[in-house]
Amino acid sequence: MEAWKSEAGELLRSGAVKTVIGYAVGTNGARRPAFARSPEQAEALVLDAACVRNLGVYLTRAEVRRLGGVALVAIPATLRAALQLAAERQWEEGAFCLIAVEGAEAKVLRSAAELEAHLALRPLGPSEETKAELERLRGLSPAARWAFWQAELSRCVKCYACRQSCPMCYCPQCTMDCNRPQWVPVPSHGLGNFEYHLVRAMHLAGRCVECGECGRACPAGIPVHLLTVFAEESSARQFGQRAGGSARLDYALSTFKPDDKETFIR
């Protein structure tokens, strides 16, 4: 038996957790999230290169919290999301554990400290494919980049699949849903689409774990993940810290100094 399946089965058998969230084969062979509540169900879970969904999105779901003890089969992106959520005080130790898979081995992580130590030994950053896409866009002139995003975002239907699939978009009420006052237009049109995606990218600067889940979730195929990853890469370059690498809450847009030399801070 694979090591991660053995760990999942033992956690359920011992009663340490009541549910293991992992992956199963879905429609047309796609990998979908699956909830296993017994060792036998855990045995039916799968884990391969097609398992790319960031299961960290379940860590803040109220209905998942009500299940009791939960373990997540965690790929690197899920580990980064879990650590960033821990830094933002969005999950309590003991409510969840993570089965970190490393090749043929697996390790159960039960605390933010264990998770931080585990990730400290592993490289953080976007996929090579995402890096190549960003470099291609950087190579365009400002006018060409503007035209690219105008064309892409004009196809947005405001379904908010990108928001719902993101583990870092966990606010009980999103700014986009406010109507008193209404900050961003609700209809799907040029101005509203730009405002929505730019505000979302700003909110994820220094917090995006670069999993690309928002781009994969988009039914229109818009590469919206490039906006948030670009914001994260810019933050990492300027401030020297990547999201999902530390249990401390000191990401760029939450930290300031009263004696900052910039006058806007006063």
C-alpha positions as CSV (number, residue, x, y, z in Angstrom):
1,M,0.0,0.0,0.0
2,E,1.2,3.5,-0.8
3,A,2.5,5.4,2.3
4,W,0.0,8.2,2.1
5,K,-2.9,5.7,1.9
6,S,-1.5,3.9,4.8
7,E,-1.4,7.1,6.8
8,A,-4.9,8.1,5.8
9,G,-6.3,4.7,6.7
10,E,-4.6,4.7,10.1
11,L,-5.8,8.2,10.9
12,L,-9.4,7.1,10.2
13,R,-9.0,3.7,11.9
14,S,-7.6,5.2,15.1
15,G,-10.3,7.9,15.3
16,A,-7.7,10.7,15.1
17,V,-9.7,12.1,12.2
18,K,-13.3,11.5,11.0
19,T,-12.7,12.5,7.4
20,V,-9.8,12.4,4.9
21,I,-10.1,14.8,2.0
22,G,-8.2,13.6,-1.1
23,Y,-8.7,13.0,-4.8
24,A,-10.8,10.5,-6.8
25,V,-11.4,9.9,-10.5
26,G,-14.2,12.0,-11.8
27,T,-16.0,12.7,-15.1
28,N,-13.9,12.0,-18.2
29,G,-11.0,10.9,-15.9
30,A,-10.5,14.3,-14.3
31,R,-9.4,14.3,-10.7
32,R,-12.0,15.7,-8.2
33,P,-12.0,16.2,-4.5
34,A,-13.3,13.3,-2.5
35,F,-14.2,12.8,1.2
36,A,-13.3,9.4,2.7
37,R,-14.9,8.5,6.1
38,S,-13.6,5.0,6.4
39,P,-10.3,3.2,5.8
40,E,-12.0,1.4,2.9
41,Q,-13.0,4.7,1.3
42,A,-9.5,6.0,1.8
43,E,-8.2,3.0,-0.2
44,A,-10.2,4.2,-3.2
45,L,-8.5,7.6,-3.2
46,V,-5.9,8.4,-6.0
47,L,-2.9,10.6,-6.2
48,D,-1.0,11.3,-9.4
49,A,0.2,14.1,-11.6
50,A,-3.3,15.0,-12.6
51,C,-4.2,15.8,-8.9
52,V,-3.6,19.6,-9.0
53,R,-6.6,21.0,-7.2
54,N,-5.7,23.0,-4.1
55,L,-7.6,21.3,-1.3
56,G,-6.6,24.1,1.1
57,V,-9.8,25.8,0.1
58,Y,-11.7,23.4,2.5
59,L,-9.8,24.5,5.5
60,T,-12.0,27.6,6.0
61,R,-15.3,26.0,5.0
62,A,-17.8,26.0,7.9
63,E,-19.5,22.8,6.7
64,V,-16.0,21.0,6.7
65,R,-15.2,22.3,10.2
66,R,-18.5,20.7,11.4
67,L,-17.2,17.3,10.3
68,G,-14.9,17.1,13.2
69,G,-11.3,16.1,12.8
70,V,-10.2,16.3,9.1
71,A,-7.0,15.4,7.3
72,L,-6.0,16.6,3.8
73,V,-3.9,14.7,1.3
74,A,-1.6,17.6,0.6
75,I,0.3,18.4,-2.5
76,P,2.8,21.4,-2.2
77,A,0.3,24.0,-3.1
78,T,-2.1,22.8,-0.4
79,L,0.7,22.9,2.2
80,R,1.5,26.5,1.3
81,A,-2.1,27.5,1.5
82,A,-2.5,25.8,4.9
83,L,0.6,27.6,6.3
84,Q,-0.6,31.0,5.0
85,L,-4.1,30.3,6.5
86,A,-2.4,29.4,9.8
87,A,-0.5,32.7,9.7
88,E,-3.8,34.5,9.2
89,R,-5.3,32.6,12.1
90,Q,-7.9,30.9,9.9
91,W,-7.5,27.4,11.4
92,E,-6.8,26.1,14.8
93,E,-4.2,23.4,15.5
94,G,-5.9,20.1,16.2
95,A,-8.9,20.8,13.9
96,F,-6.9,19.6,10.9
97,C,-3.8,17.7,9.9
98,L,-2.1,17.3,6.6
99,I,-0.7,14.2,4.9
100,A,2.4,15.6,3.1
101,V,3.3,13.4,0.2
102,E,7.0,13.2,-0.8
103,G,7.5,10.7,-3.6
104,A,7.0,7.3,-2.1
105,E,6.9,8.6,1.4
106,A,4.3,10.5,3.5
107,K,4.4,12.5,6.6
108,V,1.6,13.7,8.9
109,L,1.9,17.4,9.9
110,R,-0.2,18.5,12.8
111,S,1.0,22.1,13.6
112,A,2.0,25.3,11.9
113,A,5.5,24.9,13.2
114,E,5.9,21.4,11.7
115,L,4.4,22.7,8.4
116,E,6.8,25.7,8.3
117,A,9.8,23.4,9.0
118,H,8.7,21.1,6.2
119,L,8.3,23.8,3.7
120,A,11.6,25.6,4.6
121,L,13.4,22.7,2.9
122,R,11.5,23.0,-0.3
123,P,11.5,25.6,-3.1
124,L,8.6,28.0,-3.2
125,G,7.3,29.7,-6.4
126,P,5.1,29.3,-9.4
127,S,5.2,26.4,-11.9
128,E,7.6,26.6,-14.8
129,E,4.7,26.9,-17.2
130,T,3.4,29.9,-15.3
131,K,6.9,31.5,-15.2
132,A,7.1,31.1,-19.0
133,E,3.6,32.8,-19.4
134,L,4.6,35.7,-17.3
135,E,7.9,36.1,-19.2
136,R,6.0,36.2,-22.5
137,L,3.7,38.9,-21.2
138,R,6.7,40.9,-19.8
139,G,8.2,40.8,-23.3
140,L,5.2,42.6,-24.7
141,S,4.9,46.4,-24.9
142,P,2.6,48.1,-22.4
143,A,0.1,48.7,-25.2
144,A,0.2,45.1,-26.2
145,R,-0.3,43.9,-22.6
146,W,-3.2,46.3,-22.2
147,A,-4.8,44.9,-25.4
148,F,-4.2,41.4,-24.2
149,W,-6.0,41.9,-20.8
150,Q,-8.8,43.9,-22.4
151,A,-9.5,41.0,-24.7
152,E,-9.2,38.4,-22.0
153,L,-11.2,40.1,-19.3
154,S,-14.0,41.1,-21.8
155,R,-14.9,37.4,-21.7
156,C,-15.4,37.3,-17.9
157,V,-19.0,36.5,-17.0
158,K,-18.6,37.3,-13.3
159,C,-19.3,33.7,-12.2
160,Y,-16.7,34.1,-9.4
161,A,-15.3,30.6,-9.9
162,C,-11.8,32.1,-9.4
163,R,-12.8,33.5,-6.1
164,Q,-14.6,30.3,-4.9
165,S,-11.7,28.1,-5.8
166,C,-9.0,30.2,-4.1
167,P,-8.0,29.1,-0.6
168,M,-7.1,32.7,0.3
169,C,-10.5,34.1,-0.6
170,Y,-12.4,33.3,2.6
171,C,-14.1,36.5,3.6
172,P,-17.7,35.9,4.8
173,Q,-18.8,38.7,2.5
174,C,-16.7,39.7,-0.4
175,T,-16.3,43.4,-1.3
176,M,-17.7,42.4,-4.7
177,D,-21.0,41.4,-3.1
178,C,-21.5,44.6,-1.2
179,N,-24.3,46.8,-2.5
180,R,-24.5,49.4,0.3
181,P,-22.3,51.0,-0.8
182,Q,-21.6,49.1,-4.0
183,W,-17.8,49.3,-4.6
184,V,-17.6,47.4,-7.9
185,P,-20.3,47.1,-10.6
186,V,-22.0,43.7,-10.6
187,P,-22.8,43.3,-14.3
188,S,-20.3,41.7,-16.5
189,H,-18.9,44.6,-18.5
190,G,-15.5,46.2,-19.3
191,L,-15.1,48.5,-16.3
192,G,-16.6,46.1,-13.7
193,N,-14.5,43.2,-14.9
194,F,-11.3,45.2,-14.7
195,E,-12.1,46.5,-11.3
196,Y,-13.0,43.0,-9.9
197,H,-9.8,41.3,-11.1
198,L,-7.5,44.1,-10.2
199,V,-8.9,44.5,-6.7
200,R,-8.7,40.7,-6.3
201,A,-5.1,40.7,-7.4
202,M,-4.3,43.5,-5.0
203,H,-5.9,41.6,-2.1
204,L,-3.8,38.6,-2.9
205,A,-0.5,40.5,-3.2
206,G,1.8,38.8,-0.7
207,R,-0.8,36.1,0.0
208,C,-1.2,34.2,-3.3
209,V,0.3,30.7,-3.0
210,E,0.7,30.5,-6.8
211,C,-1.3,27.3,-7.2
212,G,-3.0,28.5,-10.4
213,E,-6.3,27.2,-9.2
214,C,-8.2,30.4,-10.1
215,G,-7.1,30.1,-13.7
216,R,-8.0,26.4,-13.9
217,A,-11.4,27.1,-12.5
218,C,-12.3,29.8,-15.0
219,P,-15.0,28.4,-17.4
220,A,-14.0,30.9,-20.0
221,G,-10.3,29.9,-19.9
222,I,-9.1,33.3,-18.9
223,P,-5.6,33.1,-17.3
224,V,-6.6,35.1,-14.3
225,H,-3.9,33.4,-12.2
226,L,-1.3,35.4,-14.0
227,L,-2.6,38.6,-12.3
228,T,-2.3,37.2,-8.8
229,V,1.0,35.4,-9.4
230,F,2.5,38.6,-10.9
231,A,1.4,40.5,-7.7
232,E,2.9,37.8,-5.5
233,E,6.2,37.7,-7.5
234,S,6.4,41.5,-7.3
235,S,5.8,41.4,-3.5
236,A,8.4,38.6,-3.0
237,R,11.0,40.5,-5.1
238,Q,10.5,43.8,-3.2
239,F,9.9,42.5,0.4
240,G,11.8,39.2,0.4
241,Q,9.0,36.9,1.6
242,R,6.7,34.5,-0.2
243,A,3.2,33.6,0.9
244,G,2.9,30.2,2.5
245,G,6.5,30.1,3.7
246,S,6.1,31.5,7.2
247,A,3.7,31.1,10.1
248,R,4.1,34.8,10.9
249,L,1.5,37.3,9.8
250,D,3.7,40.0,8.2
251,Y,2.9,40.0,4.5
252,A,3.4,43.3,2.6
253,L,-0.1,44.8,2.8
254,S,-0.6,44.1,6.5
255,T,2.6,45.6,7.8
256,F,3.5,49.3,8.2
257,K,5.8,51.4,10.3
258,P,4.6,54.8,11.8
259,D,8.0,56.3,10.9
260,D,7.8,55.2,7.3
261,K,9.5,57.8,5.1
262,E,6.5,57.9,2.8
263,T,4.2,60.7,3.8
264,F,1.0,58.8,2.9
265,I,1.4,56.6,6.0
266,R,0.8,59.5,8.4
